[in-house]
Amino acid sequence: MDSITYAVNGGLTGKQAGSLHAAALRVIEEAGVRVTHPALRRAAGAARGARITDDRVHLPAALVDEHVREYRLRRAATATPPEAWRIEVLTGFAFQYLDPRSGALRLMDTAACIETAKLVDALHAQGVRGGTPGLPQDVPPQLREILAFKIGCQHSRTAMHVGVSSAQSAKYVYEMGRAAGMPFHFPVFCLSPLRVEGETIDLAIDLLEQGLDVHLDLQSMPLQGVTTPINLPAAFVECIATVLAAYTLLRLAGIRQDFPLAFEVYPFDLRRGTIAYGTPEHILMSLLSGQINRFYGNAHDRCKAFHTNALVPDAHSCTQRAAFAAVAALDGARTFQFGGMLGIDKIFSPEQLVYDIETVRYVRHLVKGCTLPAEDEIVSLLRDTALAGEFMTHDTTLAHCRELWTSDVFTNDSPEQREARHGTTVHDRALAFLDTLPGIDAFELDQDVSAELDRIYARAVRELG
């Protein structure tokens, strides 16, 4: 049977994407990028056709393009189908916890980190993935990332690596990852505009020089109208130039692993002086990012639809998230990042995570579309039931009625039905969902692995605490 589905049309043509790529190559060669790390400067100095003027490195367009072509071929050879529909929490980041019952905002302590890791695991059937979204504030700063990773591993079957901000933290998280059988992923953020430098670049090279098996993810975080042009295509050219220059320099420096690149631009509110997640510009950036990433061979089935500046699960938060998720899903996104996060990712809200789950269910129904029966089948259906005057008892209705959208949180109650339910609100129903969630303590990490994580953390406390 045929089906009817919809998708986002328009956007960059292949020719236009190629033009942005060509512009980025020219920027790398003509404007150059700022490079301060000695190993990268040495690698550039030994490269054919490269020029170094003061702190800037100018790489020939042909040299960069050669490495990019190799990257695209490797990505095409290792392409994987998109993930099933899922929500990822940002692991080990939030330092505040919004209590869904009292509405109180409190520091994310160890107990809250454990509670939220268990919540994430209990929502596995709903497609939620990650470790604890929290960064425990009741231990010294140098131990927080290490403890967050340990908690995630011990209380969630889909624990993910936390971001590490120092070589000390990285050492212990790396050891824990090996004990738990998890590869060590380390995101590298270049600075903007056109700066292949920064703490994560330095730390990544340091970790690799130590011989650690580190899996890099290379990207930048340019802010529209602040550290990159306000015009979006021009902003992406700056982003592309920075990331491709960094990639080429790392390859020239002997880093041969196949690490992924990502190209994104971030929105900024010039009136408020802050990053501006969830705005219309952010959605446009996501659409452009998807097309540009696919141009370079990246599958890019993820989106940051649940990024927001909103501080509570309110109309502001839910409106932006739903709009973003719907557009992104119609553009092919199947993984929705930052579930439950509020306040520029500084706050985690279980209630908001419930709404995010319902939002993904909603857009999933939208993307699914509908079936298109054959002409004879439609005519027969209407002819045979014309005398009955209703379709509620028809075989097709009984067979497919459960496929229609319904929700126990975003209910379709009439005013009279709502009154009969004693006026329960969406908030009440979200709490009921959380209160009746099964499997909150179902996951148990292998005891030997858990004990090894405890030993590594105890050593971190002794050596860093």
C-alpha positions as CSV (number, residue, x, y, z in Angstrom):
1,M,0.0,0.0,0.0
2,D,1.3,3.5,-0.9
3,S,1.8,6.1,1.7
4,I,1.6,9.9,1.9
5,T,4.4,11.6,3.9
6,Y,5.8,15.1,4.0
7,A,9.2,16.6,4.4
8,V,11.0,20.0,4.4
9,N,11.8,21.2,0.9
10,G,14.1,23.9,-0.3
11,G,17.3,25.1,1.3
12,L,20.8,24.9,-0.1
13,T,21.3,23.4,-3.5
14,G,24.3,21.2,-4.1
15,K,25.8,24.0,-6.2
16,Q,25.3,26.5,-3.3
17,A,26.9,24.2,-0.8
18,G,29.8,23.7,-3.1
19,S,30.1,27.5,-3.3
20,L,30.2,27.8,0.5
21,H,32.9,25.1,0.6
22,A,35.0,27.0,-2.1
23,A,34.6,30.2,-0.1
24,A,35.8,28.5,3.1
25,L,38.9,27.2,1.3
26,R,39.7,30.7,0.1
27,V,39.3,32.1,3.6
28,I,41.7,29.5,5.0
29,E,44.3,30.4,2.3
30,E,43.8,34.1,2.1
31,A,42.8,35.1,5.7
32,G,44.4,32.2,7.5
33,V,43.6,30.9,10.9
34,R,45.2,31.8,14.3
35,V,47.3,28.8,15.6
36,T,49.2,28.9,18.8
37,H,49.9,25.3,19.7
38,P,53.5,24.4,18.9
39,A,52.8,21.0,17.4
40,L,50.2,22.4,15.0
41,R,52.5,25.3,14.0
42,R,55.4,22.8,13.3
43,A,53.1,20.6,11.2
44,A,52.0,23.7,9.2
45,G,55.5,24.8,8.7
46,A,56.4,21.4,7.2
47,A,53.4,21.3,4.9
48,R,53.8,22.1,1.2
49,G,52.6,25.5,0.2
50,A,51.7,26.6,3.7
51,R,52.6,30.1,5.0
52,I,53.0,31.3,8.6
53,T,52.7,35.0,9.3
54,D,53.0,35.9,13.0
55,D,50.3,33.8,14.7
56,R,48.3,33.0,11.6
57,V,48.7,29.9,9.4
58,H,47.7,30.0,5.7
59,L,47.0,26.6,4.2
60,P,46.7,26.1,0.5
61,A,43.2,25.4,-0.7
62,A,44.3,22.4,-2.6
63,L,45.9,20.8,0.5
64,V,42.8,21.3,2.6
65,D,40.5,20.0,-0.1
66,E,42.6,16.9,-0.5
67,H,42.1,16.0,3.2
68,V,38.4,16.9,2.9
69,R,37.9,14.6,-0.1
70,E,39.5,11.8,1.9
71,Y,37.2,12.6,4.8
72,R,34.1,12.5,2.7
73,L,35.1,9.1,1.2
74,R,35.6,7.6,4.6
75,R,32.3,8.9,5.9
76,A,30.5,7.5,2.9
77,A,32.1,4.1,3.4
78,T,31.2,4.0,7.1
79,A,27.7,5.5,6.8
80,T,25.1,4.0,9.1
81,P,21.3,4.2,9.1
82,P,19.8,6.8,11.3
83,E,19.0,5.9,14.9
84,A,15.5,5.0,16.0
85,W,13.5,7.9,17.5
86,R,15.2,8.9,20.7
87,I,15.9,11.7,23.2
88,E,19.4,12.3,24.6
89,V,19.9,14.2,27.8
90,L,23.1,16.3,28.2
91,T,25.1,14.1,30.5
92,G,26.9,15.6,33.5
93,F,26.2,19.3,32.9
94,A,23.2,20.8,34.9
95,F,24.1,22.2,38.3
96,Q,20.5,22.9,39.3
97,Y,17.5,20.6,39.7
98,L,14.0,21.8,39.3
99,D,11.8,19.7,41.6
100,P,8.7,18.7,39.7
101,R,6.5,18.6,42.8
102,S,7.5,21.7,44.9
103,G,8.7,23.8,42.0
104,A,11.8,24.6,44.0
105,L,15.1,25.1,42.3
106,R,18.0,23.5,44.2
107,L,21.6,22.6,43.6
108,M,22.2,19.3,41.8
109,D,23.8,17.2,44.5
110,T,25.0,13.6,44.4
111,A,21.6,12.3,45.5
112,A,19.8,14.2,42.7
113,C,22.4,13.0,40.2
114,I,21.6,9.4,41.2
115,E,17.9,10.1,41.1
116,T,18.0,11.6,37.6
117,A,20.3,8.8,36.3
118,K,17.7,6.3,37.5
119,L,15.0,8.3,35.8
120,V,16.8,8.4,32.5
121,D,17.3,4.6,32.7
122,A,13.6,4.0,33.6
123,L,12.6,6.0,30.5
124,H,14.6,3.7,28.2
125,A,11.4,2.3,26.6
126,Q,10.3,5.9,25.8
127,G,13.6,6.4,23.9
128,V,15.5,8.4,26.5
129,R,19.2,7.9,26.5
130,G,22.1,9.2,28.6
131,G,23.6,9.1,32.1
132,T,22.9,11.6,34.8
133,P,22.1,15.1,33.5
134,G,23.6,16.5,36.6
135,L,27.0,17.7,37.8
136,P,27.2,17.1,41.5
137,Q,27.7,20.4,43.4
138,D,28.3,18.8,46.8
139,V,31.8,17.6,45.9
140,P,34.9,19.7,45.1
141,P,35.0,21.0,41.5
142,Q,37.9,18.8,40.4
143,L,35.8,15.7,41.3
144,R,32.5,16.7,39.8
145,E,32.9,15.4,36.2
146,I,34.5,12.2,37.5
147,L,31.6,11.5,39.9
148,A,29.0,12.4,37.3
149,F,30.4,9.8,34.9
150,K,30.6,7.1,37.7
151,I,27.0,7.8,38.7
152,G,25.8,7.5,35.1
153,C,27.6,4.2,34.5
154,Q,26.3,2.7,37.8
155,H,22.6,3.8,37.4
156,S,21.9,4.0,33.6
157,R,22.4,1.4,30.9
158,T,22.9,4.1,28.3
159,A,25.5,6.2,30.2
160,M,27.4,8.6,28.0
161,H,30.7,10.4,28.5
162,V,30.7,13.7,30.4
163,G,32.6,16.7,29.1
164,V,36.0,17.0,30.8
165,S,37.6,20.3,31.4
166,S,41.1,19.2,32.6
167,A,43.7,16.6,32.0
168,Q,43.2,15.4,35.6
169,S,39.5,14.7,35.1
170,A,40.1,13.2,31.8
171,K,42.6,10.7,33.3
172,Y,40.0,9.2,35.7
173,V,37.1,9.4,33.3
174,Y,39.2,7.6,30.7
175,E,40.1,4.8,33.2
176,M,36.4,4.5,34.2
177,G,35.4,4.3,30.6
178,R,37.8,1.4,30.0
179,A,36.6,-0.4,33.0
180,A,33.0,0.0,31.8
181,G,33.8,-0.9,28.2
182,M,33.1,2.6,26.8
183,P,35.3,4.4,24.3
184,F,36.5,7.8,25.5
185,H,34.8,10.5,23.4
186,F,36.3,14.0,23.7
187,P,34.6,17.0,21.9
188,V,37.0,19.6,20.6
189,F,35.7,23.1,20.2
190,C,37.8,25.5,18.0
191,L,37.4,29.2,18.8
192,S,35.9,31.8,16.5
193,P,36.5,33.6,14.4
194,L,39.1,31.5,12.6
195,R,41.0,30.3,15.6
196,V,42.4,26.8,15.8
197,E,43.3,27.2,19.4
198,G,41.8,26.9,22.9
199,E,41.6,24.7,26.0
200,T,40.0,21.7,24.3
201,I,42.5,21.8,21.4
202,D,45.4,21.8,23.8
203,L,43.9,19.1,26.0
204,A,43.1,16.8,23.1
205,I,46.7,17.0,21.8
206,D,48.0,16.4,25.3
207,L,45.8,13.3,25.8
208,L,46.8,11.9,22.4
209,E,50.5,12.5,23.1
210,Q,50.1,10.5,26.3
211,G,49.0,7.6,24.1
212,L,45.4,7.5,25.3
213,D,42.8,6.0,22.9
214,V,40.8,9.2,22.6
215,H,38.0,9.6,20.1
216,L,37.7,13.2,19.0
217,D,34.7,15.1,17.8
218,L,35.8,18.3,16.1
219,Q,33.6,21.4,15.9
220,S,33.3,25.0,16.7
221,M,30.7,27.2,18.4
222,P,30.5,30.5,16.6
223,L,27.9,33.0,17.8
224,Q,25.9,34.8,15.1
225,G,26.7,38.5,14.9
226,V,29.4,38.2,17.7
227,T,32.2,35.8,16.8
228,T,30.9,35.1,13.3
229,P,29.0,37.2,10.7
230,I,25.3,37.9,11.2
231,N,24.5,36.7,7.7
232,L,23.9,32.9,8.1
233,P,25.7,31.6,4.9
234,A,28.7,33.8,5.7
235,A,28.6,32.6,9.3
236,F,28.7,29.0,8.1
237,V,31.6,29.8,5.8
238,E,33.6,31.0,8.9
239,C,32.6,27.8,10.8
240,I,33.5,25.6,7.9
241,A,36.9,27.3,7.4
242,T,37.7,27.0,11.1
243,V,36.8,23.3,11.4
244,L,38.4,22.3,8.1
245,A,41.6,24.1,8.9
246,A,41.7,22.5,12.3
247,Y,41.1,19.0,10.8
248,T,43.8,19.5,8.2
249,L,46.3,20.7,10.9
250,L,45.5,17.7,13.1
251,R,46.0,15.3,10.2
252,L,49.3,17.1,9.3
253,A,50.4,16.7,13.0
254,G,50.0,12.9,12.6
255,I,46.6,12.3,14.2
256,R,45.3,9.7,11.8
257,Q,42.2,8.5,13.6
258,D,38.9,9.0,11.7
259,F,37.2,11.6,13.9
260,P,33.9,13.2,12.8
261,L,33.5,16.9,12.0
262,A,30.4,19.0,12.8
263,F,29.4,22.4,11.4
264,E,27.0,24.5,13.4
265,V,26.3,28.2,14.1
266,Y,24.6,29.3,17.3
267,P,22.1,32.1,17.8
268,F,22.8,35.2,20.0
269,D,20.4,37.8,21.3
270,L,22.3,41.1,20.7
271,R,19.7,42.9,22.8
272,R,20.0,40.7,25.9
273,G,23.7,39.8,25.4
274,T,23.2,36.1,25.7
275,I,23.0,33.0,23.6
276,A,19.4,32.6,22.3
277,Y,18.4,28.9,22.0
278,G,15.1,27.9,20.3
279,T,14.6,31.1,18.3
280,P,13.5,31.0,14.6
281,E,17.2,31.7,13.7
282,H,18.2,28.6,15.6
283,I,15.8,26.5,13.6
284,L,17.2,28.0,10.4
285,M,20.7,27.3,11.6
286,S,19.7,23.7,12.3
287,L,18.3,23.2,8.7
288,L,21.4,24.8,7.2
289,S,23.7,22.7,9.4
290,G,21.9,19.5,8.4
291,Q,22.5,20.2,4.7
292,I,26.1,21.3,5.1
293,N,26.9,18.3,7.3
294,R,25.4,16.0,4.7
295,F,27.4,17.8,2.0
296,Y,30.6,16.7,3.9
297,G,29.3,13.1,4.3
298,N,27.9,13.3,7.8
299,A,24.6,11.5,8.4
300,H,23.4,14.3,10.7
301,D,20.2,12.8,12.0
302,R,20.4,14.7,15.3
303,C,19.1,18.1,16.3
304,K,19.3,20.4,19.3
305,A,15.5,20.9,19.4
306,F,15.3,20.9,23.2
307,H,17.9,23.7,23.7
308,T,16.1,26.6,25.5
309,N,16.7,29.7,27.5
310,A,13.4,29.2,29.3
311,L,13.8,28.6,33.1
312,V,10.7,26.5,33.8
313,P,8.5,24.1,31.8
314,D,6.2,26.8,30.5
315,A,4.7,28.1,27.3
316,H,8.0,29.6,26.3
317,S,9.9,26.4,26.6
318,C,7.3,24.0,25.2
319,T,6.3,26.2,22.2
320,Q,9.9,26.6,21.0
321,R,10.7,23.0,21.6
322,A,7.7,21.7,19.7
323,A,8.2,24.0,16.7
324,F,11.9,23.1,16.5
325,A,11.3,19.4,16.9
326,A,8.5,19.3,14.2
327,V,10.6,21.1,11.6
328,A,13.7,19.1,12.4
329,A,11.8,15.8,12.2
330,L,10.4,16.7,8.8
331,D,14.0,17.4,7.8
332,G,15.1,13.9,8.9
333,A,16.1,14.3,12.5
334,R,15.5,11.3,14.6
335,T,17.6,12.1,17.7
336,F,16.5,15.0,19.8
337,Q,19.2,16.3,22.1
338,F,19.1,18.1,25.5
339,G,15.9,16.4,26.8
340,G,14.7,17.9,30.1
341,M,17.3,20.7,30.0
342,L,16.3,24.3,30.8
343,G,18.1,27.6,31.4
344,I,20.8,27.3,28.7
345,D,21.4,23.7,30.0
346,K,22.1,24.7,33.5
347,I,18.8,23.3,34.9
348,F,17.4,19.8,34.6
349,S,13.6,19.3,34.9
350,P,12.0,15.9,35.1
351,E,8.7,17.5,34.2
352,Q,10.1,19.1,31.1
353,L,11.5,15.7,30.1
354,V,8.0,14.2,30.2
355,Y,6.8,17.0,27.9
356,D,9.8,16.3,25.6
357,I,8.8,12.6,25.4
358,E,5.3,13.6,24.4
359,T,6.6,16.1,21.9
360,V,8.7,13.5,20.1
361,R,5.7,11.1,20.1
362,Y,3.7,13.9,18.5
363,V,6.1,14.7,15.7
364,R,6.7,11.0,15.1
365,H,3.0,10.7,14.3
366,L,3.3,13.7,12.0
367,V,6.3,12.3,10.1
368,K,4.6,8.9,9.7
369,G,2.0,10.4,7.4
370,C,-0.9,8.1,6.3
371,T,-1.5,5.2,4.0
372,L,-3.1,5.6,0.5
373,P,-5.4,2.7,-0.3
374,A,-6.1,1.7,-3.9
375,E,-8.9,3.5,-5.7
376,D,-11.1,0.3,-5.7
377,E,-10.6,-0.2,-2.0
378,I,-11.7,3.3,-1.2
379,V,-14.8,3.1,-3.4
380,S,-15.7,-0.3,-1.9
381,L,-15.3,0.9,1.6
382,L,-17.6,3.9,1.0
383,R,-20.2,1.9,-1.0
384,D,-20.5,-1.0,1.4
385,T,-21.0,1.2,4.4
386,A,-23.0,4.0,2.9
387,L,-26.3,2.6,4.4
388,A,-24.8,2.1,7.8
389,G,-24.1,5.8,8.1
390,E,-21.1,5.4,10.5
391,F,-17.6,4.0,10.6
392,M,-16.9,3.6,14.3
393,T,-17.7,-0.1,14.1
394,H,-16.2,-0.8,10.7
395,D,-13.4,-3.3,10.6
396,T,-10.9,-0.7,9.3
397,T,-11.6,1.6,12.3
398,L,-11.3,-1.2,14.8
399,A,-8.1,-2.4,13.2
400,H,-6.4,1.0,13.1
401,C,-7.9,3.2,15.8
402,R,-5.0,2.6,18.1
403,E,-2.7,4.1,15.5
404,L,-4.2,7.6,16.0
405,W,-2.5,10.1,18.2
406,T,-3.5,10.0,21.9
407,S,-1.7,11.0,25.1
408,D,-2.3,10.6,28.8
409,V,-0.4,13.9,29.4
410,F,-1.7,16.1,26.5
411,T,-5.2,14.8,26.7
412,N,-8.0,15.7,24.3
413,D,-10.6,16.1,27.1
414,S,-13.6,18.2,26.6
415,P,-14.4,20.8,29.2
416,E,-17.0,18.5,30.7
417,Q,-14.6,15.6,30.8
418,R,-12.0,17.7,32.5
419,E,-14.5,18.7,35.1
420,A,-15.3,15.1,35.7
421,R,-11.6,14.5,36.3
422,H,-11.7,17.1,39.0
423,G,-9.8,19.6,36.8
424,T,-6.5,17.9,36.5
425,T,-3.9,19.9,34.7
426,V,-1.1,19.0,32.3
427,H,1.3,19.4,35.3
428,D,-0.8,17.0,37.4
429,R,-0.7,14.4,34.6
430,A,3.1,14.8,34.1
431,L,3.5,14.1,37.9
432,A,1.3,11.1,37.6
433,F,3.4,9.8,34.8
434,L,6.6,10.2,36.9
435,D,4.9,8.7,40.0
436,T,3.8,5.6,38.2
437,L,6.9,5.0,36.1
438,P,8.0,1.4,36.4
439,G,11.6,0.1,36.6
440,I,13.1,3.1,38.4
441,D,15.6,0.8,40.1
442,A,15.7,-1.9,37.4
443,F,19.3,-1.4,36.1
444,E,22.2,-2.9,38.0
445,L,25.7,-2.6,36.7
446,D,27.9,-5.6,36.9
447,Q,29.2,-5.8,40.5
448,D,32.8,-6.2,39.6
449,V,32.7,-3.2,37.2
450,S,30.9,-1.1,39.7
451,A,33.5,-1.9,42.4
452,E,36.3,-1.0,40.0
453,L,34.6,2.4,39.3
454,D,34.3,2.9,43.1
455,R,38.1,2.2,43.4
456,I,39.0,4.6,40.7
457,Y,36.9,7.3,42.2
458,A,38.3,6.7,45.7
459,R,41.8,7.2,44.2
460,A,40.7,10.4,42.5
461,V,39.4,11.6,45.9
462,R,42.8,10.8,47.5
463,E,44.9,12.4,44.7
464,L,42.7,15.4,43.8
465,G,40.3,15.9,46.7
